[in-house]
Amino acid sequence: MKQQRYDVVIVGGGAAGLSGALTLARARRSVLVIDAGEPRNAPASHVHNYLGRESTPPGELLAIGRGEAAGYGAEIVEGRVASAERLSGDGERGFRVVTEDGRSVEARRLLVTTGLVDELPPVPGLAERWGREVLHCPYCHGREVADRPIGVLATGPLAVHQALMWRQWSEDVTLFLHTGPEPSEEEYEQLAARGVAVVDGEVAGLEVADDRFTGVRLASGRVVAREALVVQARFTARSAVLESLGLKAVAQEMGGVVIGSYVPADPTGATEVPGVWAAGNVTRLTEQVIGAAAAGLMAGGAINGDLIAEDTRDAVAARRRG
């Protein structure tokens, strides 16, 4: 790290963080991005629904973003932030950020874009196929498994909704009830009307041959051939840095069901702690990559505006002092 104090330190170097860095660096702010190198979409082969970058591999998109931000002067370093705190000395303003290896820097403003962790159901084999044939978002992966045999693993009351959603991409969809609740009569009718098969019994594991997912193995020993399996992951915000500043993650509900946790922020990314912004999946669990990038842009603009206001107040105070 070349200097100890920056206009903005960004914690997290994914789409949101790099977009914020690009915005702020173009605004001639000194910017440091500290990235732990754990992008949520690393297991995926391509990024989708990103206009102008459709089907770009996730690592390639990040490399492009780093190059663009660095081209305007942003510094990007590898590291994991352990904590952040507000400076409390006489006349001091801003924050101190400390990494796990003991390095520290100061910043006038913070932008936290640490994302989330996908917590998968406890079924053997899911984690190894995550982002490949084990999927959760039809808009991210539906086209790539269109017209193929798809399974939906029920672990909660949203499973029927998932099955009906994925039916848009394939006529061969099977709902495995597993540990999910029994569908209602109305839901059974909807599934039957759309041709979605329903299989009772818990799932014991996945069948894999030649490094390809081939089917779902039930506890009874029966194997149902499938080529993709949809699960409902729990989306847990990586909120440790924000919590060190006094912010708390709260539960996110969908249809009355808790699907994860997030840290609240306003539309610009501003949190309840003055001087601290958040963007991307840490504050919006269902945001896709292009939305996270847009949120980083919005936060970067808001942070720069806040710094301009502070610069102006300082200039007026200096002028009055003569």
TIKOL-847493 format. One record per residue (C-alpha): residue number from 0; residue in one letter; x, y, z. Coordinates in nm, 4 decimals, padded with zeros to 6 digits. Example, Ala and Ser with C-alpha at 12.3 -4.5 7.8 and 13.67 -1.06 7.14 Angstrom:
   k r       c1       c2       c3
   0 A  01.2300 -00.4500  00.7800
   1 S  01.3670 -00.1060  00.7140
END
This chain:
   k r       c1       c2       c3
   0 M  00.0000  00.0000  00.0000
   1 K  00.1638  00.3177 -00.1189
   2 Q  00.0028  00.5588  00.1233
   3 Q -00.1709  00.5444  00.4580
   4 R -00.4720  00.7676  00.3961
   5 Y -00.7197  00.7585  00.1079
   6 D -01.0345  00.9404  00.0187
   7 V -01.2127  00.6051 -00.0010
   8 V -01.1245  00.2499  00.0994
   9 I -01.3390 -00.0149 -00.0676
  10 V -01.3653 -00.3519  00.1056
  11 G -01.4364 -00.6140 -00.1586
  12 G -01.3288 -00.6252 -00.5212
  13 G -01.6245 -00.7778 -00.7035
  14 A -01.8510 -00.6058 -00.9544
  15 A -01.9893 -00.3590 -00.6987
  16 G -01.6519 -00.2712 -00.5483
  17 L -01.4715 -00.2301 -00.8800
  18 S -01.7561 -00.0253 -01.0247
  19 G -01.7413  00.2041 -00.7233
  20 A -01.3628  00.2245 -00.7570
  21 L -01.3884  00.3142 -01.1251
  22 T -01.6458  00.5847 -01.0538
  23 L -01.4441  00.7388 -00.7715
  24 A -01.1088  00.7163 -00.9493
  25 R -01.2572  00.8925 -01.2518
  26 A -01.3732  01.1597 -01.0077
  27 R -01.0050  01.2053 -00.9141
  28 R -01.0395  01.0532 -00.5702
  29 S -00.7654  00.8436 -00.4100
  30 V -00.9081  00.4932 -00.3855
  31 L -00.7843  00.1682 -00.2342
  32 V -00.9652 -00.1628 -00.2994
  33 I -00.8870 -00.4478 -00.0581
  34 D -01.0063 -00.7764 -00.2034
  35 A -01.0053 -01.1192 -00.0329
  36 G -01.0322 -01.2946 -00.3705
  37 E -01.3498 -01.4917 -00.2951
  38 P -01.6060 -01.3921 -00.5600
  39 R -01.9431 -01.5549 -00.5084
  40 N -01.9746 -01.6541 -00.8753
  41 A -01.6295 -01.8148 -00.9014
  42 P -01.7763 -02.1661 -00.9597
  43 A -01.9838 -02.0424 -01.2546
  44 S -01.8433 -02.0662 -01.6051
  45 H -01.9985 -01.7457 -01.7388
  46 V -02.1764 -01.4263 -01.6358
  47 H -02.5195 -01.3733 -01.7931
  48 N -02.7640 -01.0848 -01.8393
  49 Y -02.4760 -00.8335 -01.8345
  50 L -02.5410 -00.6142 -02.1366
  51 G -02.2275 -00.5873 -02.3486
  52 R -02.0522 -00.8645 -02.1525
  53 E -02.2938 -01.1562 -02.1970
  54 S -02.1280 -01.4955 -02.1359
  55 T -01.8022 -01.3446 -02.0120
  56 P -01.6227 -01.5756 -01.7633
  57 P -01.6406 -01.4267 -01.4110
  58 G -01.2623 -01.4110 -01.3701
  59 E -01.2238 -01.2328 -01.7020
  60 L -01.4874 -00.9752 -01.6088
  61 L -01.3067 -00.9016 -01.2816
  62 A -00.9718 -00.8720 -01.4606
  63 I -01.1240 -00.6219 -01.7030
  64 G -01.2733 -00.4258 -01.4134
  65 R -00.9471 -00.4178 -01.2213
  66 G -00.7641 -00.2924 -01.5268
  67 E -01.0179 -00.0187 -01.5905
  68 A -01.0173  00.1029 -01.2288
  69 A -00.6375  00.0882 -01.2046
  70 G -00.6124  00.2787 -01.5307
  71 Y -00.7614  00.5807 -01.3539
  72 G -00.5375  00.5459 -01.0493
  73 A -00.7254  00.3161 -00.8124
  74 E -00.5012  00.0848 -00.6093
  75 I -00.6099 -00.2776 -00.5762
  76 V -00.4483 -00.5121 -00.3250
  77 E -00.5177 -00.8624 -00.2017
  78 G -00.6079 -00.9009  00.1624
  79 R -00.8839 -00.9721  00.4077
  80 V -01.0161 -00.6912  00.6253
  81 A -01.0504 -00.7903  00.9895
  82 S -01.2231 -00.4775  01.1170
  83 A -01.2907 -00.1102  01.0658
  84 E -01.3339  00.1669  01.3211
  85 R -01.4042  00.5359  01.3301
  86 L -01.1026  00.7542  01.4156
  87 S -01.1528  00.9103  01.7571
  88 G -00.8506  01.1380  01.8155
  89 D -00.8727  01.5177  01.8466
  90 G -00.9460  01.6665  01.5072
  91 E -00.9395  01.3258  01.3363
  92 R -01.2057  01.2303  01.0867
  93 G -01.2686  00.9150  00.8928
  94 F -01.1945  00.5484  00.9541
  95 R -00.9135  00.3056  01.0166
  96 V -00.9246 -00.0267  00.8293
  97 V -00.7169 -00.3165  00.9607
  98 T -00.6392 -00.6294  00.7609
  99 E -00.5887 -00.9772  00.9068
 100 D -00.2124 -00.9528  00.8546
 101 G -00.1970 -00.6399  01.0694
 102 R -00.1729 -00.3710  00.8024
 103 S -00.3831 -00.0593  00.8532
 104 V -00.4886  00.2351  00.6391
 105 E -00.7117  00.5334  00.6949
 106 A -00.9983  00.6547  00.4811
 107 R -01.2297  00.9503  00.4755
 108 R -01.5148  00.7241  00.3586
 109 L -01.5774  00.3493  00.3382
 110 L -01.7566  00.1437  00.0762
 111 V -01.8209 -00.2177  00.1790
 112 T -01.8970 -00.4613 -00.1031
 113 T -01.8194 -00.7947  00.0622
 114 G -02.1113 -00.9836 -00.0930
 115 L -02.2712 -01.2933  00.0522
 116 V -02.2167 -01.6633  00.1133
 117 D -02.4465 -01.9260 -00.0408
 118 E -02.5226 -02.1798  00.2333
 119 L -02.6353 -02.5016  00.0649
 120 P -02.8687 -02.7692  00.2040
 121 P -02.6785 -03.0521  00.3795
 122 V -02.6941 -03.3067  00.0966
 123 P -02.3709 -03.4888  00.0055
 124 G -02.2304 -03.3774 -00.3285
 125 L -02.4132 -03.0453 -00.3650
 126 A -02.1150 -02.8235 -00.2848
 127 E -01.8890 -03.0023 -00.5349
 128 R -02.1351 -02.9389 -00.8222
 129 W -02.2410 -02.5865 -00.7122
 130 G -02.2418 -02.3423 -01.0014
 131 R -02.2019 -02.6274 -01.2515
 132 E -02.5114 -02.8483 -01.2508
 133 V -02.6379 -02.7512 -00.9030
 134 L -02.8075 -02.4168 -00.9577
 135 H -03.0441 -02.1691 -00.7968
 136 C -03.1251 -01.8843 -01.0394
 137 P -03.3088 -01.9524 -01.3679
 138 Y -03.2116 -01.6138 -01.5067
 139 C -02.8448 -01.6935 -01.4413
 140 H -02.8427 -02.0540 -01.5674
 141 G -03.1808 -02.1466 -01.7150
 142 R -03.0850 -02.1003 -02.0770
 143 E -02.7780 -02.3211 -02.0365
 144 V -02.9865 -02.6199 -01.9189
 145 A -03.2914 -02.5538 -02.1364
 146 D -03.4816 -02.8634 -02.2555
 147 R -03.2787 -03.0909 -02.0281
 148 P -03.4051 -03.3008 -01.7329
 149 I -03.4095 -03.0680 -01.4308
 150 G -03.4701 -03.1537 -01.0663
 151 V -03.5824 -02.9158 -00.7925
 152 L -03.4829 -03.0019 -00.4340
 153 A -03.7502 -02.8963 -00.1851
 154 T -03.6188 -02.7712  00.1485
 155 G -03.8833 -02.5072  00.2183
 156 P -04.2184 -02.3650  00.1067
 157 L -04.0719 -02.1853 -00.1975
 158 A -03.9937 -02.5112 -00.3785
 159 V -04.3208 -02.5248 -00.5738
 160 H -04.2591 -02.1695 -00.6916
 161 Q -03.9102 -02.2737 -00.8023
 162 A -04.0417 -02.5746 -00.9921
 163 L -04.2997 -02.3677 -01.1759
 164 M -04.0351 -02.1063 -01.2565
 165 W -03.7903 -02.3591 -01.4028
 166 R -04.0712 -02.5150 -01.6062
 167 Q -04.0302 -02.2093 -01.8331
 168 W -03.6945 -02.3479 -01.9483
 169 S -03.7713 -02.7198 -01.9701
 170 E -04.0707 -02.9493 -02.0106
 171 D -03.8939 -03.2139 -01.8000
 172 V -03.8972 -03.0859 -01.4407
 173 T -03.9190 -03.3064 -01.1307
 174 L -03.9837 -03.1757 -00.7810
 175 F -03.8122 -03.3824 -00.5085
 176 L -04.0069 -03.3218 -00.1870
 177 H -03.7020 -03.4140  00.0278
 178 T -03.7440 -03.2146  00.3527
 179 G -03.9835 -02.9561  00.2133
 180 P -04.3497 -02.9275  00.3171
 181 E -04.6233 -03.1242  00.1436
 182 P -04.7690 -02.9109 -00.1387
 183 S -05.1256 -02.7934 -00.0971
 184 E -05.4051 -02.9267 -00.3181
 185 E -05.3887 -02.6087 -00.5239
 186 E -05.0113 -02.6463 -00.5652
 187 Y -05.0461 -03.0112 -00.6656
 188 E -05.2982 -02.9034 -00.9294
 189 Q -05.0613 -02.6352 -01.0582
 190 L -04.7734 -02.8817 -01.0801
 191 A -04.9886 -03.1376 -01.2592
 192 A -05.1199 -02.8772 -01.5020
 193 R -04.7654 -02.7812 -01.5947
 194 G -04.6471 -03.1406 -01.6178
 195 V -04.4091 -03.1221 -01.3205
 196 A -04.3496 -03.4645 -01.1651
 197 V -04.3387 -03.4969 -00.7857
 198 V -04.1158 -03.7507 -00.6076
 199 D -04.1587 -03.8373 -00.2387
 200 G -03.8742 -03.9322 -00.0064
 201 E -03.5524 -03.7706  00.1082
 202 V -03.2572 -03.7235 -00.1219
 203 A -02.9449 -03.9043 -00.0028
 204 G -02.6956 -03.7762 -00.2590
 205 L -02.6013 -03.7095 -00.6192
 206 E -02.4946 -03.9510 -00.8881
 207 V -02.1865 -03.8396 -01.0834
 208 A -02.0161 -04.0123 -01.3775
 209 D -01.7132 -03.8847 -01.5699
 210 D -01.7286 -03.5606 -01.3689
 211 R -02.0888 -03.4967 -01.4745
 212 F -02.4011 -03.4947 -01.2611
 213 T -02.6305 -03.7708 -01.3859
 214 G -02.9042 -03.8156 -01.1272
 215 V -03.0545 -03.7834 -00.7826
 216 R -03.0197 -04.0771 -00.5402
 217 L -03.3013 -04.1168 -00.2910
 218 A -03.2640 -04.2650  00.0567
 219 S -03.4594 -04.5668 -00.0736
 220 G -03.1808 -04.6322 -00.3217
 221 R -03.3823 -04.5275 -00.6242
 222 V -03.1992 -04.3067 -00.8730
 223 V -03.3856 -04.0499 -01.0822
 224 A -03.1887 -03.9398 -01.3879
 225 R -03.1390 -03.5626 -01.4020
 226 E -02.8863 -03.3295 -01.5663
 227 A -02.9366 -03.0248 -01.3418
 228 L -03.0557 -02.9800 -00.9849
 229 V -03.2071 -02.6612 -00.8458
 230 V -03.1642 -02.5805 -00.4751
 231 Q -03.2628 -02.2966 -00.2454
 232 A -02.9450 -02.1684 -00.0856
 233 R -02.9551 -01.9439  00.2185
 234 F -02.8032 -01.6075  00.1300
 235 T -02.5931 -01.4893  00.4235
 236 A -02.4333 -01.1460  00.3961
 237 R -02.0604 -01.1205  00.4640
 238 S -02.1300 -00.8540  00.7227
 239 A -01.8372 -00.8812  00.9662
 240 V -01.6728 -00.5535  00.8600
 241 L -02.0012 -00.3644  00.8785
 242 E -02.0804 -00.5208  01.2151
 243 S -01.7440 -00.3995  01.3476
 244 L -01.8766 -00.0500  01.2762
 245 G -02.1989 -00.1112  01.4683
 246 L -02.4227 -00.2196  01.1804
 247 K -02.6279 -00.5378  01.2114
 248 A -02.7494 -00.7793  00.9486
 249 V -03.1247 -00.8385  00.9406
 250 A -03.3395 -01.1180  00.8009
 251 Q -03.4561 -01.1028  00.4388
 252 E -03.7956 -01.2555  00.3663
 253 M -03.9545 -01.3685  00.0415
 254 G -04.3152 -01.4790  00.0454
 255 G -04.3067 -01.4880  00.4232
 256 V -03.9994 -01.7153  00.4244
 257 V -03.6562 -01.6086  00.5509
 258 I -03.4092 -01.6580  00.2651
 259 G -03.1045 -01.4973  00.4226
 260 S -02.9596 -01.1867  00.5845
 261 Y -02.8512 -00.8443  00.4596
 262 V -02.7300 -00.5099  00.5920
 263 P -02.9825 -00.2298  00.5300
 264 A -02.8801  00.0686  00.3171
 265 D -03.0658  00.3414  00.1311
 266 P -03.0918  00.3486 -00.2520
 267 T -02.7493  00.5159 -00.2794
 268 G -02.5910  00.2563 -00.0503
 269 A -02.5640  00.4863  00.2519
 270 T -02.5920  00.2973  00.5821
 271 E -02.7006  00.4214  00.9231
 272 V -02.3356  00.4934  01.0068
 273 P -02.2333  00.8302  00.8562
 274 G -01.9496  00.7907  00.6092
 275 V -02.0140  00.4206  00.5432
 276 W -02.1766  00.2885  00.2272
 277 A -02.2591 -00.0676  00.1187
 278 A -02.3341 -00.2018 -00.2268
 279 G -02.3980 -00.5320 -00.4011
 280 N -02.5120 -00.8577 -00.2440
 281 V -02.4154 -00.7581  00.1107
 282 T -02.7174 -00.5280  00.1078
 283 R -02.9270 -00.6685 -00.1814
 284 L -02.9327 -01.0461 -00.1689
 285 T -03.0974 -01.1148 -00.5045
 286 E -02.8896 -00.8666 -00.7056
 287 Q -02.7250 -01.0068 -01.0178
 288 V -02.3815 -00.8978 -01.1391
 289 I -02.5019 -00.6116 -01.3560
 290 G -02.7173 -00.4812 -01.0697
 291 A -02.4246 -00.5008 -00.8289
 292 A -02.2127 -00.3005 -01.0733
 293 A -02.4894 -00.0410 -01.0999
 294 A -02.5121 -00.0226 -00.7201
 295 G -02.1367  00.0366 -00.7013
 296 L -02.1708  00.3236 -00.9478
 297 M -02.4564  00.4746 -00.7447
 298 A -02.2605  00.4467 -00.4199
 299 G -01.9457  00.5898 -00.5783
 300 G -02.1348  00.8952 -00.7011
 301 A -02.2981  00.9470 -00.3621
 302 I -01.9663  00.9160 -00.1797
 303 N -01.8004  01.1669 -00.4104
 304 G -02.0899  01.4083 -00.3549
 305 D -02.0516  01.3684  00.0200
 306 L -01.6780  01.4368 -00.0040
 307 I -01.7415  01.7448 -00.2184
 308 A -01.9731  01.8792  00.0518
 309 E -01.7056  01.8200  00.3157
 310 D -01.4342  01.9756  00.0985
 311 T -01.6548  02.2803  00.0523
 312 R -01.7229  02.3143  00.4260
 313 D -01.3502  02.2934  00.4965
 314 A -01.2722  02.5521  00.2280
 315 V -01.5313  02.7941  00.3676
 316 A -01.3961  02.7488  00.7201
 317 A -01.0395  02.8097  00.5970
 318 R -01.1487  03.1228  00.4090
 319 R -01.3198  03.2622  00.7162
 320 R -01.0038  03.2076  00.9164
 321 G -00.8228  03.4160  00.6592
END
